[in-house]
Amino acid sequence: MGLRVVLPRRISSLDEIVMKLAGYLMKKFEGVILYVEHFEGWDGSNVRIVVSDVGYAEEVIDAVFEFEKKHGIIGTIIPEIVSKDEHELR
């Protein structure tokens, strides 16, 4: 499976952040991160991260916080971590 990037017609500043986050996470968790996408969740989440193993969820959340801290955007990303199977059911 290769990298898939789907962009909206108009790219927002959050879309740009999501693209950078995807690269950061894919390097840090090679083979674990399958998709990173901007979306609007019912619970306020705004970035869905699809993983091959949900056992990495806590580490991924910590990495998202590290990314936000590094870029001075703490609180911008509200992640939802889901498994590939759960993502495919949606």
Phi, psi and omega in degrees: 000133179259177179288135178237124178240122178242122183247144176287169180301318178246123182271125179267172177295328177292324177299320178295319177296317181298321178297317178293319179298317180302313179299317180299311182291322181293326176288320184286325184235055182307127179087347181262319181277122180257318180216149170224122183218147175279130178203172179245107181272156180297335183263009181095351179295148183232358177223123176260130178242116181262127184239155178280339182217110182292352175297343179268002187307312182296319179295322179294316179299318177299320180293324177298316178298317177301317179299314179299315181298315181299325184261003178067036183232035183304131179092357181283320184261124176243095189279151168239121180259124180226157176280162178302317181297316180295320180297319182291337179283342184281000000 
